[in-house]
């Protein structure tokens, strides 16, 4: 679950703005990118383990505890 607190982002599902709630499951490939001029700040609740697709995500994952 992702609650957008400030700014906006877009991904394969669509664009999400302040106040929107994104509820995605394991079957959705999710690569969010911030959009607009304002920083995107979100509150995220996940159930582990997350599966990062990029090499950078997989390298960083053990260090950030996700």
N, C-alpha and C positions, 0 to 999 in steps of 0.2 A: 504494500500500500504506500502510495506517495501523495502527500498533501503539499500543494504548492503554496508557500507562504508569501513569496515575493518573486516578481519577474515571471518568466515563462520558459518552457522548453518544448522541443518537438522531437518525436521519435517515429518509428514505423507505424504506430497506432494513430497519431495525430498530434495536434498542438494542445498543450495544457498551460493554463494561466492561473494567476493568483486565485485561490479559493477552490480550484479544481482538485478532484481526488482521482488518482489513477489506481486501478485495481487490476494488476496483471498477474497471470499465473506462469508456471514453469514452461509452458508451451510457446510463449511469446518471446521472440528475439527482441531485445530492448537495448537500444543505443541512443540514449537521450543526449541532445545538444541544446545548450542554452540559446534562446533567441531574444531579440530585442536589445535595447540599450541598458536595461537594468539587470543587475546580477540575479541569478536564479537561486533562491533559497528554498529548500524543501525539507519536510519532516518525513522520514522513511521508516517503515516497519517491515522487517523481512523475516523469513524463516530460513535458517541456514540449511544446507550450504548454498551460497551463491555460486553460480558457474560463469566466470568471466570468459569471453571468447577471445579477446585480444591478448597478445603476449605480455603487454605491459600490465594489464589487469591481473593476469595469472602470477606474474612475478611479485606484484605489490600486495596481493591478497593476504599472504601469511603475516605480513607486517602490520596490516591495518585491522586484522581480526574479523574479517567478513567471510 
